[in-house]
Amino acid sequence: MSRAGIDSKFARARRLASELSAEVEGFLSGEPYRLEASEEPNGDLVYRVQVRAQPPIGWSVLIGDIVHNARSALDHLAYALVNKNGGTPDEHTYFPISDQPTGFGAKIRKSLHGASKESKDVIRALEPWQGGDDILWRLHRLDIFDKHQLLVPVGAAHGGILVDTTFMGFKEGDDPVRIPPYQVLSGDRQYPLQDRAEVFRIMKAGREPRDGPIRTDYSVVFEVAFGEGAIVQGEPLVPTLGDMVEHVASVVEPLVIGL
């Protein structure tokens, strides 16, 4: 196994991630989640979400392929490291990732039997276990999860409220001045997103006078997130997968360069 084979696995993971990103962007452009404002009897302005569509189930297969290609690139690397040192890879050869550091020494000796001490030391220094390099560990667990059930994405409010403000001027005829929009982050991402769920509200006391010089519009950034049960439950789908592939490729690059 050469470097080219390992690079091709990471390249395929990137291509699939790009394909998924385009599909998610197209899905969101169709306004599957629409924000509705209504005034309550007490004068509060309440914004609720209307869920008009859910992400297609077919994305789950694409997500699994992205994860598996990145994980299998690591196993190809393990084979290459054993071969490079004159060893013979077998069915026990794989890139070791563990749930805990305890016992990792025995695991690395078995999974990389025949590889050089230097290679084993580099991998051990990566701390590929939960609580060490959590991204490596998450990739490993997601790959296992995908073997048993679909990585189903669900709709989720990203938690960011966009505030778009325009100053209308002090007198009639003044040119309006649009203030650059800014985003207010929320600690509650509204996961999983439910139809008619209240996203945010503006209390009566905080609302602007209808004839005032300031006009403010609000919108919510909606995101597609990993589904219930996944190790990354509720996290944004596209950036999480993209960052995961890039992180894994970068941390093992010193090992790949030497092939």
VOPATOR-146342 format. One record per residue (C-alpha): residue number from 1; z, x, y. Coordinates in pm, whole numbers, always signed. Layout:
+-----+--------+--------+--------+
! seq !      Z !      X !      Y !
+-----+--------+--------+--------+
! NUM !      Z !      X !      Y !
...
+-----+--------+--------+--------+
//
This chain:
+-----+--------+--------+--------+
! seq !      Z !      X !      Y !
+-----+--------+--------+--------+
!   1 !     +0 !     +0 !     +0 !
!   2 !   -113 !   +149 !   +331 !
!   3 !    -12 !    +80 !   +685 !
!   4 !   -326 !   -134 !   +722 !
!   5 !   -194 !   -387 !   +472 !
!   6 !   +140 !   -419 !   +650 !
!   7 !    -28 !   -449 !   +990 !
!   8 !   -260 !   -720 !   +854 !
!   9 !    +39 !   -929 !   +749 !
!  10 !   +196 !   -907 !  +1095 !
!  11 !   -145 !   -973 !  +1255 !
!  12 !   -186 !  -1291 !  +1050 !
!  13 !   +163 !  -1405 !  +1146 !
!  14 !    +69 !  -1354 !  +1513 !
!  15 !   -261 !  -1542 !  +1475 !
!  16 !    -88 !  -1835 !  +1310 !
!  17 !   +183 !  -1834 !  +1578 !
!  18 !    -89 !  -1846 !  +1845 !
!  19 !   -256 !  -2135 !  +1663 !
!  20 !    +73 !  -2322 !  +1646 !
!  21 !   +137 !  -2258 !  +2016 !
!  22 !   -200 !  -2412 !  +2104 !
!  23 !   -131 !  -2716 !  +1887 !
!  24 !   +213 !  -2766 !  +2041 !
!  25 !    +66 !  -2735 !  +2390 !
!  26 !   -197 !  -2994 !  +2306 !
!  27 !    +64 !  -3226 !  +2159 !
!  28 !   +287 !  -3203 !  +2466 !
!  29 !     -7 !  -3253 !  +2703 !
!  30 !    -50 !  -3599 !  +2550 !
!  31 !   +290 !  -3697 !  +2695 !
!  32 !   +466 !  -3783 !  +2368 !
!  33 !   +791 !  -3797 !  +2567 !
!  34 !   +784 !  -3987 !  +2894 !
!  35 !  +1060 !  -4001 !  +3152 !
!  36 !  +1151 !  -4340 !  +3299 !
!  37 !  +1380 !  -4404 !  +3596 !
!  38 !  +1578 !  -4722 !  +3651 !
!  39 !  +1840 !  -4821 !  +3904 !
!  40 !  +2161 !  -4961 !  +3765 !
!  41 !  +2362 !  -5239 !  +3934 !
!  42 !  +2614 !  -4982 !  +4063 !
!  43 !  +2338 !  -4793 !  +4245 !
!  44 !  +2308 !  -4500 !  +4004 !
!  45 !  +1956 !  -4380 !  +3927 !
!  46 !  +1925 !  -4321 !  +3551 !
!  47 !  +1646 !  -4127 !  +3381 !
!  48 !  +1576 !  -4210 !  +3016 !
!  49 !  +1319 !  -4074 !  +2775 !
!  50 !  +1062 !  -4283 !  +2596 !
!  51 !   +962 !  -4122 !  +2263 !
!  52 !   +599 !  -4218 !  +2202 !
!  53 !   +508 !  -3974 !  +1921 !
!  54 !   +664 !  -3718 !  +1689 !
!  55 !   +527 !  -3373 !  +1594 !
!  56 !   +285 !  -3386 !  +1298 !
!  57 !   +436 !  -3305 !   +959 !
!  58 !   +147 !  -3065 !   +895 !
!  59 !   +303 !  -2815 !  +1133 !
!  60 !   +567 !  -2746 !   +872 !
!  61 !   +312 !  -2571 !   +650 !
!  62 !   +194 !  -2358 !   +942 !
!  63 !   +551 !  -2265 !  +1032 !
!  64 !   +620 !  -2163 !   +674 !
!  65 !   +308 !  -1945 !   +667 !
!  66 !   +415 !  -1764 !   +984 !
!  67 !   +758 !  -1693 !   +843 !
!  68 !   +628 !  -1588 !   +502 !
!  69 !   +367 !  -1348 !   +638 !
!  70 !   +627 !  -1168 !   +849 !
!  71 !   +874 !  -1155 !   +559 !
!  72 !   +613 !  -1036 !   +308 !
!  73 !   +509 !   -761 !   +552 !
!  74 !   +859 !   -620 !   +506 !
!  75 !   +829 !   -632 !   +127 !
!  76 !   +492 !   -455 !   +146 !
!  77 !   +666 !   -192 !   +355 !
!  78 !   +928 !   -147 !    +83 !
!  79 !   +654 !    -90 !   -176 !
!  80 !   +483 !   +161 !    +53 !
!  81 !   +806 !   +355 !   +109 !
!  82 !   +866 !   +387 !   -265 !
!  83 !   +505 !   +495 !   -327 !
!  84 !   +514 !   +748 !    -46 !
!  85 !   +813 !   +921 !   -202 !
!  86 !   +646 !   +938 !   -545 !
!  87 !   +842 !   +650 !   -694 !
!  88 !   +709 !   +354 !   -890 !
!  89 !   +763 !     +8 !   -736 !
!  90 !   +861 !   -270 !   -977 !
!  91 !   +968 !   -634 !   -969 !
!  92 !  +1298 !   -534 !   -810 !
!  93 !  +1132 !   -361 !   -513 !
!  94 !  +1169 !   -549 !   -183 !
!  95 !  +1296 !   -505 !   +172 !
!  96 !  +1672 !   -574 !   +149 !
!  97 !  +1827 !   -834 !   +378 !
!  98 !  +2174 !   -965 !   +308 !
!  99 !  +2412 !  -1240 !   +413 !
! 100 !  +2685 !   -981 !   +468 !
! 101 !  +2730 !   -602 !   +489 !
! 102 !  +2960 !   -596 !   +186 !
! 103 !  +2763 !   -477 !   -114 !
! 104 !  +2458 !   -381 !    +89 !
! 105 !  +2472 !    -24 !    -40 !
! 106 !  +2417 !   -140 !   -398 !
! 107 !  +2142 !   -376 !   -290 !
! 108 !  +1948 !   -110 !   -103 !
! 109 !  +1973 !   +134 !   -394 !
! 110 !  +1826 !   -127 !   -631 !
! 111 !  +1561 !   -274 !   -403 !
! 112 !  +1439 !    +64 !   -274 !
! 113 !  +1481 !   +267 !   -591 !
! 114 !  +1244 !   +562 !   -559 !
! 115 !  +1228 !   +561 !   -178 !
! 116 !  +1355 !   +859 !    +19 !
! 117 !  +1711 !   +884 !   +145 !
! 118 !  +1574 !   +903 !   +500 !
! 119 !  +1395 !   +568 !   +461 !
! 120 !  +1705 !   +405 !   +316 !
! 121 !  +1917 !   +543 !   +600 !
! 122 !  +1679 !   +400 !   +861 !
! 123 !  +1687 !    +56 !   +698 !
! 124 !  +2065 !    +65 !   +664 !
! 125 !  +2091 !   +153 !  +1034 !
! 126 !  +1897 !   -165 !  +1118 !
! 127 !  +2194 !   -364 !   +979 !
! 128 !  +1971 !   -629 !   +820 !
! 129 !  +2245 !   -882 !   +753 !
! 130 !  +2414 !  -1175 !   +923 !
! 131 !  +2619 !  -1042 !  +1209 !
! 132 !  +2402 !   -729 !  +1231 !
! 133 !  +2035 !   -786 !  +1308 !
! 134 !  +2051 !  -1163 !  +1304 !
! 135 !  +1677 !  -1201 !  +1365 !
! 136 !  +1594 !  -1017 !  +1043 !
! 137 !  +1852 !  -1227 !   +863 !
! 138 !  +1715 !  -1552 !  +1011 !
! 139 !  +1362 !  -1462 !   +902 !
! 140 !  +1489 !  -1402 !   +549 !
! 141 !  +1682 !  -1730 !   +537 !
! 142 !  +1393 !  -1929 !   +684 !
! 143 !  +1161 !  -1791 !   +417 !
! 144 !  +1406 !  -1899 !   +146 !
! 145 !  +1451 !  -2240 !   +313 !
! 146 !  +1074 !  -2294 !   +322 !
! 147 !  +1048 !  -2235 !    -52 !
! 148 !  +1266 !  -2539 !   -118 !
! 149 !  +1186 !  -2782 !   +164 !
! 150 !   +958 !  -2819 !   +465 !
! 151 !  +1059 !  -2664 !   +796 !
! 152 !  +1018 !  -2995 !   +977 !
! 153 !   +993 !  -2976 !  +1358 !
! 154 !  +1137 !  -3252 !  +1573 !
! 155 !  +1115 !  -3348 !  +1939 !
! 156 !  +1392 !  -3218 !  +2162 !
! 157 !  +1466 !  -3218 !  +2533 !
! 158 !  +1467 !  -2856 !  +2637 !
! 159 !  +1751 !  -2921 !  +2876 !
! 160 !  +1568 !  -2809 !  +3189 !
! 161 !  +1533 !  -3049 !  +3483 !
! 162 !  +1260 !  -2962 !  +3733 !
! 163 !  +1345 !  -3049 !  +4093 !
! 164 !  +1047 !  -3084 !  +4328 !
! 165 !  +1147 !  -3128 !  +4693 !
! 166 !   +935 !  -3199 !  +5001 !
! 167 !  +1061 !  -3190 !  +5361 !
! 168 !   +879 !  -3469 !  +5541 !
! 169 !   +962 !  -3350 !  +5895 !
! 170 !  +1196 !  -3480 !  +6162 !
! 171 !   +947 !  -3717 !  +6322 !
! 172 !   +636 !  -3910 !  +6232 !
! 173 !   +326 !  -3691 !  +6230 !
! 174 !   +504 !  -3373 !  +6121 !
! 175 !   +331 !  -3190 !  +5838 !
! 176 !   +530 !  -3212 !  +5513 !
! 177 !   +659 !  -2886 !  +5374 !
! 178 !   +688 !  -2855 !  +4997 !
! 179 !   +978 !  -2643 !  +4879 !
! 180 !   +902 !  -2438 !  +4565 !
! 181 !  +1029 !  -2633 !  +4262 !
! 182 !  +1328 !  -2502 !  +4074 !
! 183 !  +1476 !  -2570 !  +3734 !
! 184 !  +1831 !  -2685 !  +3666 !
! 185 !  +1945 !  -2590 !  +3318 !
! 186 !  +2156 !  -2827 !  +3113 !
! 187 !  +2409 !  -2742 !  +2846 !
! 188 !  +2308 !  -3055 !  +2655 !
! 189 !  +1957 !  -3016 !  +2512 !
! 190 !  +1960 !  -3375 !  +2381 !
! 191 !  +1889 !  -3260 !  +2027 !
! 192 !  +1763 !  -3444 !  +1834 !
! 193 !  +1581 !  -3642 !  +2099 !
! 194 !  +1630 !  -4019 !  +2064 !
! 195 !  +1417 !  -4292 !  +2212 !
! 196 !  +1574 !  -4443 !  +2527 !
! 197 !  +1831 !  -4163 !  +2544 !
! 198 !  +1974 !  -4096 !  +2890 !
! 199 !  +1860 !  -3751 !  +3002 !
! 200 !  +2035 !  -3738 !  +3339 !
! 201 !  +2152 !  -3960 !  +3620 !
! 202 !  +2198 !  -3936 !  +3995 !
! 203 !  +2512 !  -4105 !  +4118 !
! 204 !  +2480 !  -4354 !  +4399 !
! 205 !  +2682 !  -4130 !  +4632 !
! 206 !  +2444 !  -3841 !  +4572 !
! 207 !  +2118 !  -4027 !  +4626 !
! 208 !  +1913 !  -3960 !  +4937 !
! 209 !  +1850 !  -4230 !  +5197 !
! 210 !  +1512 !  -4396 !  +5137 !
! 211 !  +1404 !  -4321 !  +5495 !
! 212 !  +1544 !  -3966 !  +5507 !
! 213 !  +1339 !  -3651 !  +5574 !
! 214 !  +1375 !  -3523 !  +5217 !
! 215 !  +1174 !  -3649 !  +4919 !
! 216 !  +1280 !  -3529 !  +4575 !
! 217 !  +1106 !  -3583 !  +4243 !
! 218 !  +1258 !  -3503 !  +3906 !
! 219 !  +1101 !  -3423 !  +3572 !
! 220 !  +1224 !  -3288 !  +3240 !
! 221 !  +1066 !  -3007 !  +3039 !
! 222 !  +1030 !  -3132 !  +2684 !
! 223 !  +1005 !  -2888 !  +2396 !
! 224 !   +939 !  -2903 !  +2022 !
! 225 !  +1229 !  -2763 !  +1820 !
! 226 !  +1317 !  -2672 !  +1464 !
! 227 !  +1443 !  -2960 !  +1256 !
! 228 !  +1778 !  -3038 !  +1104 !
! 229 !  +1896 !  -2809 !   +828 !
! 230 !  +1699 !  -2502 !   +935 !
! 231 !  +1896 !  -2188 !  +1022 !
! 232 !  +1753 !  -2215 !  +1374 !
! 233 !  +1816 !  -2590 !  +1405 !
! 234 !  +1741 !  -2725 !  +1749 !
! 235 !  +1594 !  -2402 !  +1888 !
! 236 !  +1253 !  -2411 !  +2063 !
! 237 !   +982 !  -2374 !  +1801 !
! 238 !   +713 !  -2160 !  +1962 !
! 239 !   +919 !  -1895 !  +2146 !
! 240 !  +1163 !  -1860 !  +1855 !
! 241 !   +887 !  -1789 !  +1604 !
! 242 !   +691 !  -1563 !  +1838 !
! 243 !   +995 !  -1357 !  +1933 !
! 244 !  +1096 !  -1332 !  +1568 !
! 245 !   +760 !  -1188 !  +1457 !
! 246 !   +750 !   -938 !  +1745 !
! 247 !  +1109 !   -828 !  +1690 !
! 248 !  +1064 !   -770 !  +1318 !
! 249 !   +740 !   -576 !  +1370 !
! 250 !   +899 !   -356 !  +1636 !
! 251 !  +1221 !   -265 !  +1452 !
! 252 !  +1035 !   -144 !  +1141 !
! 253 !   +762 !    +37 !  +1335 !
! 254 !   +931 !   +379 !  +1296 !
! 255 !   +906 !   +334 !   +918 !
! 256 !   +546 !   +211 !   +931 !
! 257 !   +432 !   +501 !  +1150 !
! 258 !   +528 !   +748 !   +884 !
! 259 !   +307 !   +596 !   +613 !
+-----+--------+--------+--------+
//
